[in-house]
């Protein structure tokens, strides 16, 4: 995610407990799943709490939710990625990077930010995997823990 002030700075996502922030992050992942638009299944993975770069780890945190999408038919992998590329901008996401990575498999990478919701996503199309999949990493902006609360790390 980028912020207009400094492209390396993670934007503030407001104040929240880590559990509520994780629920919100998984809700965003669910919305992304709906945008894929092809039959398949998602991996069963949970969010994790990470540190905000350059901020007090006792007061600030981010949520990371990595998960995978496996299309019912391997032939639908390209369609799934195309659907995301088309549908993300219509739902408030700004695609900031799209194209093959530098790996020997030349996996297609899509990175998008949702400035209003303060989330970013990186999607890697792993066509050469067995089975083929989309690997998604949803990350929140930096949350501040409410006064008197402690960050639950999970």
HUPEBEL-V300900 format. One record per residue. N is the residue number from 1. SS is DSSP state (hx for helix, st for strand, lp for the rest). PSI is psi in whole degrees, -180 to 180 (NA if undefined). NEAR is the number of other C-alpha atoms within 8 Angstrom. Layout:
((N:SS:PSI:NEAR) (N:SS:PSI:NEAR))
//
This chain:
((1:lp:144:12) (2:lp:153:10) (3:lp:148:10) (4:lp:-28:5) (5:lp:-49:5) (6:lp:118:7) (7:lp:-20:7) (8:lp:-11:6) (9:lp:134:8) (10:lp:129:11) (11:lp:155:10) (12:st:137:8) (13:st:7:11) (14:st:-160:7) (15:st:135:8) (16:lp:158:10) (17:lp:160:13) (18:hx:-33:13) (19:hx:-44:7) (20:hx:-39:8) (21:hx:-39:11) (22:hx:-40:12) (23:hx:-43:8) (24:hx:-40:8) (25:hx:-43:15) (26:hx:-29:11) (27:hx:-42:8) (28:hx:-41:9) (29:hx:-40:10) (30:hx:-41:8) (31:hx:-39:8) (32:hx:-41:9) (33:hx:-44:10) (34:hx:-31:7) (35:hx:-18:10) (36:hx:-41:10) (37:lp:14:8) (38:lp:155:8) (39:lp:144:7) (40:st:-169:9) (41:st:154:8) (42:st:150:9) (43:lp:156:8) (44:lp:92:5) (45:lp:155:7) (46:lp:162:7) (47:lp:161:12) (48:st:153:10) (49:st:132:13) (50:st:169:9) (51:lp:153:9) (52:lp:125:12) (53:lp:128:5) (54:lp:11:4) (55:lp:157:8) (56:lp:118:7) (57:lp:-12:8) (58:lp:-17:6) (59:lp:-23:10) (60:st:147:13) (61:st:163:15) (62:st:162:13) (63:st:134:15) (64:st:129:13) (65:st:96:14) (66:st:136:11) (67:st:169:11) (68:st:151:10) (69:st:127:13) (70:st:110:13) (71:st:148:14) (72:lp:-37:8) (73:lp:129:8) (74:hx:-26:9) (75:hx:-17:6) (76:hx:-1:10) (77:hx:-47:14) (78:hx:-42:7) (79:hx:-41:9) (80:hx:-44:12) (81:hx:-41:11) (82:hx:-42:8) (83:hx:-45:11) (84:hx:-45:11) (85:hx:-39:10) (86:hx:-45:8) (87:hx:-30:9) (88:hx:-51:13) (89:hx:-31:10) (90:hx:-13:7) (91:lp:28:6) (92:lp:2:9) (93:lp:141:11) (94:st:119:9) (95:st:120:12) (96:st:-13:8) (97:st:138:8) (98:st:129:9) (99:st:178:7) (100:st:146:8) (101:lp:-173:8) (102:lp:6:6) (103:lp:165:6) (104:lp:-24:4) (105:lp:-11:5) (106:lp:49:8) (107:lp:140:12) (108:st:130:11) (109:st:136:13) (110:st:125:13) (111:st:131:12) (112:st:150:14) (113:st:144:14) (114:st:93:12) (115:lp:-37:9) (116:lp:-45:5) (117:lp:-13:6) (118:lp:49:13) (119:st:154:12) (120:st:157:13) (121:st:141:11) (122:st:127:11) (123:st:128:11) (124:st:124:11) (125:st:112:12) (126:st:78:11) (127:lp:-28:8) (128:lp:-6:7) (129:lp:159:7) (130:lp:102:4) (131:lp:158:7) (132:lp:148:12) (133:st:166:13) (134:st:131:13) (135:st:119:12) (136:st:138:12) (137:st:110:11) (138:st:130:14) (139:st:139:12) (140:st:169:12) (141:lp:-174:14) (142:st:124:13) (143:st:151:13) (144:st:133:12) (145:lp:139:14) (146:lp:148:8) (147:lp:137:4) (148:lp:-6:4) (149:lp:160:7) (150:lp:147:8) (151:lp:126:10) (152:lp:125:8) (153:lp:127:7) (154:lp:NA:5))
//
